[in-house]
Every structure is written in C-alpha cells, then in structure tokens.
C-alpha cells in the first residue's frame, strides 16, 4: 500500500512548475531545477531496496530518468544519481523499460561523470555501497572511451581508491569494495595500454 501510493505522489510533488528556469547557484547549476536533484536523490535512496524497483518502473520514474539523460546540461551530481538508479534497476527490469534509448556514449558520459563525483562522496554510505555496482557497470561501457578519456578516467578511479584507503584506515571496513575498484582500475589500465600499443602498429 505504501509503495503504490507513495511512488505516484513523488511525481506530483516534484513536477516542474510552468516557467521553470535554470538554477544559477550550486554545483549542479545546469540542472533544470533544484527539485530535480531532490527527486533524483530520493529515487537513488529508494533504488537501494529491490522491493521498490517494480514500482519505480511502473510509475514511470525510470522513464523520467532516461529522458533526463538527453539533457546535456545535467551536472556531475545528477549524472551520478541517475547512473546509480539505472545500474541498480537495469539488470532485473531491462525488459520493462526503454534502456535501449540510452546510447553507449551516453552511458559512458554518465558513468565517467559518476566516478568524478564519487571521489568526493566516499564518506557517504550510499556512495560507498554503490561502488561495486558502478565498477561492474563501467566495464560494460569502458570500451567506448577514447585514449585521452581513459587516461582521465583512470585518474578519477585512482582518486576514489585513495579516498577508500583513507576511509578503510579510519573505519576498518570496505575491503570488498576496494577490491572491486582495484580490479576495474587494472582492467582500465590494460585497455589503455592496448590503445597506446595499437597506435604504434603500422598496418601492412
């Protein structure tokens, strides 16, 4: 009852008002309105619980997130939230939502922005729990990255690893999360090495 009543009410509460303009303040000043961020933060939290996934799909919250992806003025925070939502729901709901409308390049843009943002949010338990999911999702789209993009991406992953090491030393937890990120880092480094090597090969 709570799920079926609360989910539609969210959309009613956050629907943009006529004449909404771009927010000029804050780190996500390119988001249509601050209500979008609050909305995404709520969906991000709900998506942690798989019981919410069917309801989020049925009430078109996921469709709304997908439409947001097309708005190139979204900031890092918004892309991080949308990436977390879609990666958590996609494996079990792929047949019910229009994820095919998201191009591989759009996925990569979202995911790389999510890693850039994540390095500053390691202290947040929601971000910490997302990292293994984000690492696995990244592997599916990393092949799209160009050489210079991959170099920047590896730098972002290194920053996340440094933040994780600090967190682990202070709180004594997160070994599995750190392992998942390190494996991703190794995969990215191997891919970059192949790209660099391929530039030096002259076709006969």
C-alpha positions in Angstrom: 0.0 0.0 0.0 2.8 2.4 0.9 4.7 1.6 -2.3 1.7 2.0 -4.6 0.5 5.3 -3.0 3.9 7.0 -2.3 5.5 6.4 -5.6 2.9 8.3 -7.8 2.8 11.0 -5.1 6.5 11.7 -5.7 5.9 12.7 -9.3 3.1 15.0 -8.3 5.2 16.7 -5.7 8.2 17.4 -7.9 6.6 18.1 -11.3 8.3 21.3 -12.6 6.1 24.4 -12.5 5.4 26.3 -15.7 8.1 28.8 -16.4 10.9 27.0 -14.5 14.4 28.3 -15.3 17.9 27.1 -14.9 19.3 27.3 -11.4 22.3 29.6 -11.3 23.7 28.6 -7.9 25.3 25.4 -6.5 27.4 22.7 -8.1 24.6 21.5 -10.3 23.6 24.9 -11.7 23.0 23.2 -15.1 20.1 21.1 -13.8 16.7 22.4 -14.7 15.6 23.0 -11.2 16.7 22.0 -7.7 13.6 19.9 -7.3 15.1 17.6 -10.0 18.1 16.9 -7.7 15.9 16.3 -4.7 13.8 14.0 -6.8 16.8 12.0 -8.0 18.3 11.8 -4.5 15.0 10.2 -3.3 14.9 7.8 -6.2 18.6 6.9 -5.6 17.8 6.1 -2.0 14.7 4.0 -2.9 16.6 2.1 -5.6 18.8 0.6 -2.9 15.9 -1.5 -2.0 14.9 -4.0 -4.7 11.3 -4.1 -3.4 10.9 -0.6 -4.9 12.2 -1.4 -8.4 9.0 -2.7 -10.0 7.1 0.3 -8.6 9.7 2.8 -9.9 9.4 1.3 -13.3 5.6 1.0 -13.3 5.1 4.6 -12.2 7.5 5.9 -15.0 10.2 7.2 -12.7 12.8 5.3 -14.7 11.4 6.7 -18.0 11.7 10.2 -16.5 15.4 9.5 -15.6 16.0 8.3 -19.1 14.6 11.5 -20.5 16.9 13.5 -18.2 19.9 11.7 -19.8 19.2 13.6 -23.0 19.7 16.9 -21.2 23.3 17.6 -21.7 23.3 20.4 -19.2 23.0 18.0 -16.3 25.8 18.3 -13.8 28.1 15.6 -12.2 25.8 15.1 -9.2 22.8 14.5 -11.3 24.6 12.0 -13.6 26.0 10.2 -10.6 22.5 9.8 -9.1 20.9 8.7 -12.5 23.7 6.2 -13.1 23.2 4.7 -9.6 19.5 4.4 -10.2 19.7 2.9 -13.7 22.5 0.5 -12.9 20.7 -0.9 -9.9 17.4 -1.4 -11.7 18.6 -2.4 -15.2 19.6 -6.0 -14.6 16.2 -7.1 -13.4 13.9 -4.7 -15.3 15.6 -4.4 -18.7 12.7 -5.9 -20.5 10.2 -3.4 -18.9 12.0 -0.1 -19.6 13.4 1.7 -22.6 17.0 1.5 -21.7 17.8 0.9 -25.4 17.1 4.5 -25.9 20.3 5.4 -24.0 23.3 5.2 -26.3 26.6 3.7 -25.4 28.2 7.1 -25.5 25.5 8.5 -23.1 26.2 5.6 -20.7 29.9 6.3 -20.8 29.4 10.0 -20.2 27.2 9.3 -17.2 29.5 6.7 -15.8 32.6 8.8 -16.1 30.9 11.7 -14.5 29.7 9.5 -11.7 33.3 8.4 -10.9 34.4 12.0 -10.9 31.7 12.9 -8.4 32.2 9.7 -6.3 35.7 10.6 -5.1 34.2 13.4 -3.1 31.4 11.3 -1.6 33.2 8.2 -0.3 32.2 9.1 3.3 28.5 8.8 2.3 27.3 5.2 2.9 25.0 5.3 -0.2 28.0 6.1 -2.4 30.2 3.6 -0.7 27.6 0.8 -1.3 27.2 1.8 -5.0 30.9 1.4 -5.9 30.9 -2.3 -6.7 27.7 -1.8 -8.9 29.3 1.2 -10.6 32.5 -0.8 -11.2 30.7 -3.6 -12.9 28.6 -1.2 -15.0 31.7 0.6 -16.0 33.2 -2.5 -17.5 30.3 -2.8 -19.9 30.9 0.6 -21.5 34.6 1.4 -21.0 35.4 0.2 -24.5 33.7 3.3 -25.8 36.3 5.6 -24.2 38.9 7.3 -26.3 42.5 7.2 -25.2 42.6 10.6 -23.5 39.2 9.9 -21.9 40.5 6.7 -20.5 43.6 8.5 -19.0 41.3 11.0 -17.2 39.0 8.2 -16.1 41.9 6.2 -14.5 42.9 9.4 -12.7 39.4 9.6 -11.2 39.5 5.9 -10.2 42.8 6.5 -8.5 41.3 9.4 -6.5 38.5 7.1 -5.4 41.0 4.4 -4.4 43.0 7.0 -2.3 39.7 8.1 -0.6 38.8 4.4 0.0 42.2 3.7 1.6 41.7 6.7 4.0 38.2 5.5 4.8 39.3 1.9 5.4 42.1 3.0 7.7 39.7 5.1 9.7 36.7 2.8 9.8 38.2 -0.7 9.2 35.8 -1.8 6.5 35.2 -1.9 2.8 37.8 -4.5 1.7 35.4 -6.0 -0.9 34.6 -2.6 -2.3 38.2 -1.7 -2.6 39.0 -4.9 -4.4 36.2 -4.2 -6.9 37.5 -0.8 -7.7 41.1 -2.1 -8.0 40.0 -4.7 -10.4 38.3 -2.0 -12.5 41.5 0.1 -12.4 43.5 -2.9 -13.6 41.1 -3.5 -16.5 41.2 0.2 -17.5 45.0 0.2 -17.4 45.2 -2.9 -19.6 42.7 -1.3 -22.1 44.7 1.9 -22.2 47.9 0.0 -22.8 46.3 -1.8 -25.7 45.1 1.5 -27.2 48.6 3.1 -26.9 50.2 0.0 -28.4 47.8 -0.1 -31.3 48.9 3.5 -32.3 52.4 2.2 -32.8 51.4 -0.7 -35.1 51.6 0.2 -38.8 49.2 -1.8 -41.0 51.0 -3.7 -43.8 
